[in-house]
Amino acid sequence: MTNRLKGKIGIVTGAGSGIGHACAIALANQGARVVLVGRRHDRIAELAAKIGDAAFSVAADVTNPADVERVFDGTLKRFGGLNFLVNNAGKLHPGTAEQITEEQWAQTFDVNVRAVWLLSRAALAFMRKGGGGSIINIASVLGIVGARNRAAYAASKGAVVLLTKSMAIDHGPEKIRVNAICPSFVETELTAQILAQAPDPGTIRRERTAAHPIGRLGTPDDIGGLAVYLASDESAWVTGAALPIDGGYLAG
């Protein structure tokens, strides 16, 4: 454990598993105090216990404005401020524009875009009062390029990338930085479910791996280091960026 984030306070959504879980641990290991947000209380409570006094958990639906308010009220009461926010909670419904249902489309944008806006909007007042801060949005390489059977997901992540850039322009003068991390295929419970639904999971896995010049799929831990960098003062002149972390996926 080092202290790159000593004295900093942050919120991580979708902290119960996958990228959010790994980011929360990485941030705490660098000295940050973290508020763990997720739907499944058992998972985030278990992670808070693992991290110790530097963390506490809040079970919440990030698409519910009342829950979002409760998250920020709890953060202020427990830790007294806010320096960074990691918007990680996400939803993926595979399908083409014809195959996606209206309900799936609405749910995708509710979780992937509207929740990012709700949380970011709430964070601004806290960060402004503290003299600045860092908002870190977990987008996707599919917010930069398209892909088969990802009509709703790619569109939502593209919206996150442009929301990131617009907020960076609006709030840069207030020393509030806004950046997006754009992972490629990372092995999480969510992606495991998607693979399991494929007619031939082994073939799909081999194809996905071959699309990454580095020769493997990503892990949640691959993402945590970039989150630490963006939450830290080391990235003080970085804002409005959509940063791929993709094993070379976009290089092809």
Summary of the structure (lengths in Angstrom):
residues: 252
radius of gyration: 17.3
end to end distance: 36.2
largest distance: 52.5
contacts: 884
relative contact order: 0.15
helix: 51%
strand: 17%
